[in-house]
């Protein structure tokens, strides 16, 4: 199941980023009007990819999606009802028993252009550590969302 693997990898990446040395980067399209985005929809599971080389659970993707829903919700965005969102959300992760990386992309549904990307990276100790770090990684990725105009 590609979605489960993607979620697992994303979770690992997030888990890695929450350790003491979490590294988070974000970038965005400076021409995007973030005030018009109110709804989002996760890309189909085949579009979300993840690779896990070790012990990480295939269910970590559910933790990643829950964290994304939580923190986008705090910014005023809600899951779309139906198939007409303002944004598509995709995530990709790569993880091992020592480190994890997570990337979250927001894509304008109308133009199909990437408008926001956040990445998190950190070391992980085990599966529980990965799960525990997912929330912190997503929180940090969206801490400055929406980007300020002109930046």
Secondary structure, DSSP 8 states (H G I E B T S, - for coil): -HHHHHHHHHHHHHHHHHSTT-EEEEEE-TT--GGG--EEEE--GGGSEEEE-SS--TTHHHHHHHHHHHHHHHTT-EE-SSS--SEEEEEEEEE-SSEEEEEEEEEETTT--EEEEEEEEEE--SHHHHHHHHHHHHHHHTTT-S--TT-
